[in-house]
């Protein structure tokens, strides 16, 4: 360190000015690089947040559309089902019928057994409670 001080004392005014200018340039360039890194990091963070918000809104829209179309389909099947039957439904837990390989309580509309009807099975599955579980 002492050798460097000795050389600086012996150096001319031009050399000293060149060293000072060089050091100032290094400090300014480092400051600029740091500022640019901070700015690009901030922009990247904002862009990522915007992209996530956009994707979240897109997924919410897709789910809303799916819910709407599912509701429309359920309403259409309910209309078909209502047109087919009188609407006096009775669940008879003591009388069992096999539906999709399972014994389920009989569901009747007047005199007709609904959950033993092949047309009904192809259109929907009548779900009803059997104990604690909803069974087809």
ABEGO torsion letter per residue (X at the ends): XAAAAAAAAABBAAAAAAAAAAAAAAAAAAAAAAAAAAAAAAAAAAAAAAAAAAAAAAAAAAAAAAAAAAAAAAAAAAAAAAAABAGBBBBBAABBBBBGGBBBBBBBBEABBAAABAAAAAABBBBBBBEABBBX
